[in-house]
Amino acid sequence: MKNFLSSLLFLVVILLLILSDFNTIKAQRLYWLKNLTANSTSSANAVSNDGMFVVGILDDKAVIWNRNLDTVLVVLDNSSEFSSCDSSGMIAVGLSNPGYYSFQTPFMWSSQSGFQWLPPTPEFGWVADITPSGSIAVGKAKSPVSSNRLPAIWNLSFNPPVYQTYSVGNNMDNGEAYGVSDDGRTIVCFGHGSGWGYRGVVFNLNPDFTLNWWYYLLPDSGHFGCVPRDISENGNIAVGNSGNLWGGSYYPVMWRLENNWKPELLANLGGNAGEANDIRGDVIIGFSTTSDNQRYAVRWRLNTATTQVEDLNQTYSSLLTDGSKLITANGLSSNGRFIVGQGYNASTNRNQAYLLDTQIETKVSEQKAGAKFQINLLSQPVREQAQININVPDGNHIATLEIYDILGRIVMVPFKDIMLSRGKTSLSFNVKNLSSGLYLMVLKSNNLHSVLPMVVVR
């Protein structure tokens, strides 16, 4: 027991050093996400609102990077990839065998329930996007009434989750959904069928998920086809690519409801390839190539997207002084602050997943003067009852206290949406259902965090 406690206390000291500036928001920081080996390659696809959880693919495996603990959780040890996560990073969706189309199957992971296959597994399917709430996901699946593989939607609030597929009349032979609005009612898809080639489709759904209306998204004039990759939170703007799709040139494009869903080519860096991958608010991200075929991560602002494009390597050149570069921008956090994707890390000489923090402020206390609060655990280690003191200098805050294990999973929520007012508040909760080990207490209130390690001993 003595050696066990010594080891745990050592880990606590290390964590305290790591987390000593947790309440400080680093202005415009670039993080290369952790690899498993010196030869690893990785790419990040989605990120939580606080930037602490990132999902993607590492060495052909679906992984979750937990920046709170500086760990990598390999969720599926076979060929697999996470495509998206909810705003908390506690629910993620993806597919197995991303490089083998005929053998792909959909799955999800949550901090509460762990890994599970989604229907129609073992039949074909994959998931591309999920709402910020984590309740609705979209992708592609084999139709339950035919052999066609069609755009699909999963209702994850059911246990087990249920799904259904959509088609345009009887003419869509094949298709997939890539993006979903925040309310889960509008999905953007790519499809092809007899007589209408390769194009996008927007589906709007009724509250019972039956089809309300649909609209074709056409490629730009002279282009063979188009693929919409995402849709705005309100379902009014789709982004993607338009061009010759396979083996040819293709360009970033958007379609807007206010412009009758007509294609509008976005500005590019002068090359013959580019794509818009994600949109949040007035920000669109993706990649574009230059005339010498170099690929760079880019960003557009909605009001100037057709005339101006921003090379993220130039905007954040001060973070890339060693010869590293950002190749693609794949995902935005739902609050628009964090960008994730794949870049070239000169220090490892590998293509590697990155997280870019675009925040301008440098400290939480600068965002809301005097609003920083402190949390203290009265005794360590904890055996049955944890007693904490919370000090709030001023103001009122709606706060939630969550307990995480070392894998970054929420194992307990002692208090949810409680009111904390100026002064000291004392709370206690029972930890009898927690095993011996190291945990993190995370107190969240608006944009503020307080983190404290907790050691439980039986």
Residue pairs with C-beta under 8 A, 6 or more apart in sequence:
1 457
4 436
4 457
5 381
5 455
5 457
8 381
8 437
8 438
8 455
8 457
9 455
11 438
11 453
12 380
12 438
12 453
12 455
15 69
15 438
15 440
15 453
16 453
18 70
19 451
19 453
22 449
22 450
22 451
23 363
23 364
23 365
23 372
23 448
23 449
23 450
24 362
24 363
24 364
25 357
25 359
25 361
25 362
25 363
25 364
25 367
26 357
26 359
26 362
27 357
27 359
27 360
27 361
27 362
28 316
28 318
28 319
28 356
28 357
28 358
28 359
28 360
29 319
29 356
29 357
30 316
30 319
30 320
30 354
30 355
30 356
30 357
31 67
31 354
31 355
31 356
31 357
32 324
32 343
32 345
32 347
32 348
32 352
32 353
32 354
33 42
33 44
33 54
33 56
33 65
33 72
33 352
33 353
33 354
33 355
34 65
34 70
34 71
34 72
35 42
35 58
35 348
35 350
35 352
36 58
36 59
36 72
36 74
37 59
38 348
39 350
40 58
40 59
40 350
40 352
41 58
41 59
41 350
41 351
41 352
42 56
42 57
42 58
42 59
42 63
42 342
42 351
42 352
42 353
43 56
43 57
43 328
43 330
43 341
43 342
43 351
43 353
44 54
44 55
44 56
44 65
44 330
44 331
44 340
44 341
44 342
44 353
44 354
44 355
45 55
45 56
45 57
45 81
45 82
45 83
45 84
45 330
45 331
45 340
46 54
46 55
46 56
46 82
46 83
46 84
46 85
46 92
46 330
46 331
46 340
47 53
47 54
47 55
47 85
47 89
47 331
47 332
47 333
47 338
47 339
47 340
47 355
48 54
48 85
48 86
48 87
48 88
48 89
48 90
48 333
49 87
49 88
49 89
49 132
49 333
49 334
49 335
49 337
49 338
50 89
50 449
51 67
51 333
51 337
51 338
51 355
51 357
52 66
52 67
52 68
52 89
53 64
53 65
53 66
53 67
53 85
53 88
53 89
53 90
53 408
54 64
54 65
54 67
54 89
54 340
54 353
54 355
55 62
55 63
55 64
55 65
55 82
55 83
55 84
55 85
55 89
55 92
55 94
56 62
56 63
56 65
56 81
56 82
56 330
56 340
56 353
57 63
57 80
57 81
57 82
57 98
58 72
58 74
58 353
60 79
60 80
60 81
60 99
61 74
61 75
61 76
61 77
61 78
61 79
61 80
62 74
62 75
62 76
62 80
62 81
62 82
62 94
62 107
62 109
63 72
63 73
63 74
63 75
63 82
64 72
64 73
64 75
64 82
64 85
64 89
64 92
64 109
64 408
65 71
65 72
65 73
65 353
65 355
66 72
66 73
66 407
66 408
67 355
68 404
68 408
68 440
68 442
68 451
69 404
69 406
69 407
69 408
69 440
71 406
71 407
71 408
73 407
73 408
75 82
75 92
75 109
75 115
76 94
76 96
76 107
76 115
78 96
78 97
79 96
79 97
79 98
79 99
79 100
80 94
80 95
80 96
80 97
80 98
80 107
81 94
81 95
81 98
82 92
82 93
82 94
82 109
83 93
83 94
83 95
83 126
83 127
83 128
83 129
83 139
84 92
84 93
84 94
84 127
84 128
84 129
84 130
84 137
84 331
85 91
85 92
85 93
85 130
86 92
86 130
86 131
86 132
86 133
86 134
87 132
87 133
87 134
87 333
87 334
87 335
88 134
90 110
90 111
90 112
90 134
90 410
91 108
91 109
91 110
91 111
91 130
91 134
91 156
92 108
92 109
92 110
92 130
93 106
93 107
93 108
93 109
93 118
93 127
93 128
93 129
93 130
93 137
93 139
94 106
94 107
94 108
94 109
94 126
94 127
95 104
95 105
95 106
95 107
95 125
95 126
95 127
95 139
96 103
96 104
96 105
96 107
97 103
97 104
97 105
98 104
98 126
102 124
103 124
104 124
104 125
104 126
105 117
105 121
105 122
105 123
105 124
105 125
105 126
106 117
106 118
106 119
106 121
106 125
106 126
106 127
106 139
106 141
106 154
107 115
107 116
107 117
107 118
107 121
107 127
108 115
108 116
108 118
108 127
108 137
108 156
108 161
109 115
109 116
110 134
111 408
111 409
111 410
112 409
112 410
116 160
118 125
118 127
118 137
118 154
118 161
118 163
119 125
119 141
119 154
119 160
119 161
119 162
119 163
120 141
120 142
120 144
120 163
123 141
123 142
124 140
124 141
124 142
124 149
125 139
125 140
125 141
125 142
125 152
125 163
126 139
126 140
126 141
126 176
127 137
127 138
127 139
127 154
128 138
128 139
128 140
128 176
128 177
128 178
128 179
129 137
129 138
129 139
129 177
129 178
129 179
129 180
129 230
130 136
130 137
130 138
130 156
130 180
131 137
131 180
131 181
131 182
131 183
131 184
132 182
132 233
132 334
133 182
134 156
135 155
135 156
135 157
135 184
136 153
136 154
136 155
136 156
136 180
136 184
137 153
137 154
137 156
137 180
138 151
138 152
138 153
138 154
138 177
138 178
138 179
138 180
138 187
139 151
139 152
139 154
139 176
139 177
140 149
140 150
140 151
140 152
140 175
140 176
140 177
141 149
141 150
141 152
141 163
141 165
142 148
142 149
142 150
142 165
143 149
143 150
143 165
143 167
144 164
144 165
148 165
148 167
148 172
148 173
148 174
149 174
149 175
149 176
150 165
150 166
150 167
150 172
150 174
150 175
150 176
150 191
151 165
151 166
151 167
151 175
151 176
151 177
151 187
151 189
151 191
151 201
151 203
152 163
152 164
152 165
152 166
152 177
153 163
153 164
153 166
153 177
153 180
153 184
153 187
153 205
153 209
154 161
154 162
154 163
155 161
155 162
155 163
155 209
164 209
166 177
166 187
166 189
166 203
166 211
167 175
168 191
168 193
168 201
168 214
168 216
171 193
171 194
171 195
171 196
172 191
172 192
172 193
172 201
173 192
173 193
173 194
174 191
174 192
174 193
175 189
175 190
175 191
175 192
175 193
175 201
176 189
176 190
176 191
177 187
177 188
177 189
177 203
178 188
178 189
178 190
178 227
178 228
178 229
178 230
178 240
179 187
179 188
179 228
179 229
179 230
179 231
179 238
180 186
180 187
180 188
180 231
181 187
181 231
181 232
181 233
181 234
181 235
182 233
182 234
182 334
183 235
184 205
185 204
185 205
185 207
185 212
185 235
186 202
186 203
186 204
186 205
186 231
186 235
187 202
187 203
187 205
187 231
188 200
188 201
188 202
188 203
188 217
188 228
188 229
188 230
188 231
188 238
188 240
189 200
189 201
189 202
189 203
189 228
190 198
190 199
190 200
190 201
190 226
190 227
190 228
190 240
191 198
191 199
191 200
191 201
192 198
192 199
192 225
196 216
197 224
197 225
198 219
198 224
198 225
198 226
198 227
198 245
199 216
199 217
199 218
199 219
199 225
199 226
200 216
200 217
200 218
200 226
200 227
200 228
200 238
200 240
200 255
201 214
201 215
201 216
201 217
202 214
202 215
202 217
202 228
202 231
202 235
202 238
202 255
202 261
203 211
203 213
203 214
204 211
204 212
204 213
204 214
204 235
205 211
205 212
206 212
215 261
216 261
217 226
217 228
217 238
217 255
217 261
217 263
218 226
218 261
218 262
218 263
219 225
219 226
219 242
219 243
219 253
219 263
220 226
220 242
220 243
220 251
220 253
220 263
220 265
223 242
223 243
223 244
223 250
224 243
224 244
224 245
224 248
225 242
225 243
225 244
225 245
226 240
226 241
226 242
226 243
226 245
226 253
226 263
227 240
227 241
227 245
227 275
228 238
228 239
228 240
228 255
229 239
229 240
229 241
229 275
229 276
229 277
229 278
229 286
230 238
230 239
230 240
230 276
230 277
230 278
230 279
231 237
231 238
231 239
231 279
232 238
232 279
232 280
233 280
233 281
233 334
235 257
236 256
236 257
236 258
237 254
237 255
237 256
237 257
237 279
237 302
238 254
238 255
238 256
238 261
239 252
239 253
239 254
239 255
239 266
239 276
239 277
239 278
239 279
239 284
239 286
240 252
240 253
240 254
240 275
240 276
241 250
241 251
241 252
241 253
241 274
241 275
241 276
242 250
242 251
242 253
242 263
242 265
243 249
243 250
243 251
244 250
249 272
249 273
250 272
250 273
250 274
250 275
251 265
251 266
251 268
251 272
251 273
251 274
252 265
252 266
252 268
252 274
252 275
252 276
252 286
252 288
252 300
253 263
253 264
253 265
253 266
253 276
254 263
254 264
254 266
254 276
254 279
254 284
254 305
255 261
255 262
255 263
255 264
256 262
256 264
264 305
264 306
265 306
266 274
266 276
266 284
266 300
266 305
266 306
266 309
267 300
267 305
267 306
267 307
267 308
267 309
268 274
268 288
268 289
268 298
268 309
269 288
269 289
269 290
269 296
269 298
269 309
269 311
270 289
270 290
270 291
271 288
271 289
271 290
271 291
271 292
271 293
271 294
271 295
272 289
273 288
273 289
273 293
273 295
274 286
274 287
274 288
274 289
274 298
275 286
275 287
276 284
276 285
276 286
276 300
277 285
277 286
277 287
277 328
277 329
277 330
277 331
278 284
278 285
278 286
278 329
278 330
278 331
278 332
279 285
279 302
279 332
280 332
280 333
280 334
280 335
280 336
281 302
281 336
282 301
282 302
282 303
283 299
283 300
283 301
283 302
283 332
283 336
284 299
284 300
284 301
284 302
284 305
285 297
285 298
285 299
285 300
285 329
285 330
285 331
285 332
285 339
285 341
286 297
286 298
286 300
286 328
286 329
287 295
287 296
287 297
287 298
287 327
287 328
287 329
287 341
288 295
288 296
288 298
288 309
288 311
289 295
289 296
290 296
295 327
295 328
296 311
296 312
296 313
296 325
296 326
296 327
297 311
297 312
297 313
297 326
297 327
297 328
297 329
297 339
297 341
297 343
298 309
298 310
298 311
298 312
298 329
299 309
299 310
299 312
299 315
299 329
299 339
300 308
300 309
300 310
301 308
301 310
312 326
312 329
312 339
312 356
313 320
313 325
313 326
316 326
316 356
319 356
320 326
322 346
322 347
323 346
324 343
324 344
324 345
324 346
324 347
325 343
325 344
326 341
326 343
326 354
326 356
327 341
327 342
327 343
327 344
327 351
328 341
328 342
328 343
329 339
329 340
329 341
330 340
330 341
330 342
331 339
331 340
331 341
332 338
332 339
337 357
337 358
337 359
338 355
338 356
338 357
338 358
339 355
339 356
339 358
340 353
340 354
340 355
340 356
341 353
341 354
342 351
342 352
342 353
342 354
343 351
343 352
343 354
344 350
344 351
344 352
345 351
345 352
345 354
361 367
364 371
364 372
364 447
364 448
364 449
365 371
365 372
367 447
368 395
368 446
368 447
368 448
370 393
370 394
370 395
371 393
371 394
371 395
371 397
371 446
371 448
372 393
372 448
373 390
373 391
373 392
373 393
373 397
373 420
373 443
373 445
373 448
373 450
374 390
374 391
374 450
375 388
375 389
375 390
375 391
375 441
375 443
375 450
375 452
376 388
376 389
376 390
376 391
376 452
377 386
377 387
377 388
377 441
377 452
377 454
378 387
378 388
378 389
379 387
380 454
380 455
381 455
381 456
381 457
382 431
382 454
382 455
382 456
382 457
383 431
383 456
383 457
383 458
384 430
384 431
384 432
385 428
385 429
385 430
385 431
386 414
386 428
386 429
386 430
386 431
386 441
386 454
387 426
387 427
387 428
388 401
388 426
388 427
388 428
388 441
389 424
389 425
389 426
390 399
390 420
390 424
390 425
390 426
390 427
390 443
390 450
391 423
391 424
391 425
392 420
392 421
392 422
392 423
392 424
392 425
393 422
394 422
395 421
395 422
396 419
396 420
396 421
396 422
397 419
397 420
397 421
397 445
397 446
397 448
398 417
398 418
398 419
398 420
398 445
398 446
399 415
399 417
399 418
399 419
399 420
399 443
399 444
399 445
400 413
400 415
400 416
400 417
400 418
400 443
400 444
400 445
401 413
401 414
401 415
401 416
401 418
401 427
401 429
401 441
401 442
401 443
401 444
402 410
402 412
402 413
402 441
402 442
402 444
403 410
403 411
403 412
403 413
403 414
403 434
403 439
403 440
403 441
403 442
403 454
404 410
404 411
404 439
404 440
404 442
405 411
405 437
405 439
406 437
406 438
406 439
411 434
411 439
412 429
412 431
412 433
412 434
414 427
414 429
415 427
415 429
420 445
431 454
431 456
434 456
435 456
435 458
436 456
436 457
436 458
437 455
437 456
438 453
438 454
438 455
439 453
439 454
439 455
439 456
440 451
440 452
440 453
440 454
441 451
441 452
441 453
441 454
442 449
442 450
442 451
443 449
443 450
443 451
